[in-house]
Amino acid sequence: MASPRVVRNDDQNRYEIFTFDGSGRETLAGFAEFMRRPGKIRFVHTEVDPAFKGQGLANTLAAEALADAVDRGETIVPLCPFIAKYLSTHDVAGADIDWPAKR
């Protein structure tokens, strides 16, 4: 079976991860929502369907979404707790991160 596939869906303002369900059909397994600002991408929410829990899809989604943001030259603003944790525990080469102020 093929590896999960991550795509940027600008119409929905999110990165989506597709994988294969039990019957071998490709299905949307999760997404990372973002808001765009000039030169910045604000990650606001990440969600993976519980049916795909334990497969590492959230990490794959975060890694590929963040790498794409870096490739596009966007400053990453991690408002989503999962994306913030991922950035705190993983190196994302070339990432320019604008950490939100603690409230």
N, C-alpha and C positions, 0 to 999 in steps of 0.2 A: 504494500500500500504506500501511497505517496506521503510525503511529509506535510505537516500543516502549512497553509499558505496565508500570508498576511498581506492585505491590500489597504491602501488609503482611499477612503470613500469621502471625497470632499463635499459631495451633496448632503451627506449625513453628518459631516464633521466628526468623523471617527475612523480609526483603524479597525479593521475587522480580521479575525482569524477564522479560517475555514479548515475543517478536518473531516474525517470520514466517520459516519455513524456505524452502528452495528451491522447495517445491511450493505455497507460499502458505498453509500451515497455521500457526496460532499455536502457538508452542512455548516452553517454559521455556528461557531462554538463560543464566540465572545467578541468583545469590542473594547476599545479605549477611546472615550469621547474627548474631543479637544475643542478649544475656541481659538480662533486666529486673531492676532493683533499684528500690526506692522512689525515684521522681523521677529515675532515671537509666536510660540505655540504653547497654549496653556492646557495641560492635561487635567481634566476635571473629574473623570470617573472611568473606572475599569471594571469590567464584569465578564466572567466566564460562566457559561451554563453549568449548573451542578452535575449534569449528566457526563461532563467531561472532566470532572474534578480528578486531581491526582496525576494528570498526564503532563504537567509542566507547561500547559498552554499559556497561562498568564505570563510566565517568564519569557516565553518565546514571543508573545505579542508585545510585551514591553521592550524587549531587546530590538526587535525589528522596527517598531514604531519610533523608538528613540534614535536608532541608527539612521532611519530615513529623515527624521527632523534635522539631524546633524548634516546629512548630505545636502539638504535643502538650505542650509545656512541659518536655520531658525534657532533662536534662543529658547531653551526649554524652561517652562515655568511649571513645576510639579505641584499642582494643587490637589491632585488625587493622592490619597495616602499610599496606595499600592505603588504608583509610579515613584513617589518620593522615597519609599523604602527600597525599591529596586535601585534607584540612583545612589542611595546610601551604601548599598552592599555590592554593587557591580560597577566596574569601570566601563564607561561609554566613551570610546576614543573620540576626541575632538569636541565633546559636548560643552556648550556654553550654557550654564545653568543659572537661572535667576531664582534663587530660593525665596519663597514668600516669607515675609516677616512673621514671627510668632505673635499671636494675639493674646 
